[in-house]
């Protein structure tokens, strides 16, 4: 048995009892196979909801959570008040629970597992030795085999380990690992050894919270709460000379639910007006429902703000590129169309034109204004993939005289080229001699104009008598303005 409800516990059914023994005690008991995947999903959602009490939450076994509440209890008045409020919220959501507060994770785990239902023991830091002495040995997070061996030695309470010589205890165990586990868990619970804490998500670098005396039930109240939080958070960031690139706004409902929206900036910001403008596009995702009793705004990925004067605009400026204005525009577009909607075209040192540039997310980078490599003009529009055309051309290296593209005959009146672009042979080294005929072929590019004034960029793939296949093929690569 992994868990039992109150009537089953009253009839003597306890956790750890075999199902056959439970049915022998209560023949008509109802049982259900445990679903670990669903339990993990529910526990993860509960851990995310716990952010209203602490930004740091971690799993504690398969059925528990551990919160790092240092610096959080004053928000509720005291540790006892925080534990009482957490218990009330969990009970309201229908969770049977046990809560304990202690100075070490091991002590908190032991108290929570050893305390009775409805109890919320609080053990001040430094008093772990006395507070844990009466608890059962199973509260130390030891394996069933180790607990069985300890019971054979007559050790059933944590306090019985205090005065036993460590070397003598180790000699009683056949396994050095089991003896080490007992000493390690005891030292961690008593605060003699540090215990790593791995939260499910990193703590926000800056955060502001707004408790609501009366639950918010209107979108206007949510917007006003966000405005207050934004002003406070931005003032805090500004006083430290920082800005942030990631912001998360969370609304905690009275019925135990939570809704959140997040925005990202291309560069660190701490301007309330800009931040509110970004959130305005997403606030429809927060439904007040039956009421919101807490609002939380978090900032992440902070960095020092750039200092200095703003650049001149117009013909007085040395450059017509305003990185601040461009970043602000990028943020507004991303807030409306989604992350990744704004991209930047970056150059790459590659021979093929379709590989000479790549798309990357815009993160307030200044576009590269380096001189163009020694290549010819490039079209304003490149086709997603080259389209084959039928061409009548001068042989062997002459430009097209006329061609058929998308079922239309087009007569060429002007042409420029060729611009020869060799393949990147080092990326297509043949593994065998018979593969040499499959290597990429040289391309000759031409800029041509038809009798209607339209300009194209076409290429011939392959040379006549190059020994790498049949006759060359012609393709449409792009269109000029």
Helices and strands as residue ranges (DSSP letters): H 6-10, H 19-25, H 36-49, G 50-52, E 57-59, E 65-67, G 73-75, H 79-92, H 105-114, H 128-132, G 137-140, H 144-152, G 158-161, H 166-172, H 176-190, E 206-216, H 219-239, E 242-253, E 258-269, H 272-280, G 283-285, E 292-304, G 314-316, H 323-337, E 343-347, G 353-355, E 357-361, E 381-393, E 400-405, E 408-421, G 425-427, G 433-438, E 443-450, E 455-461, E 473-479
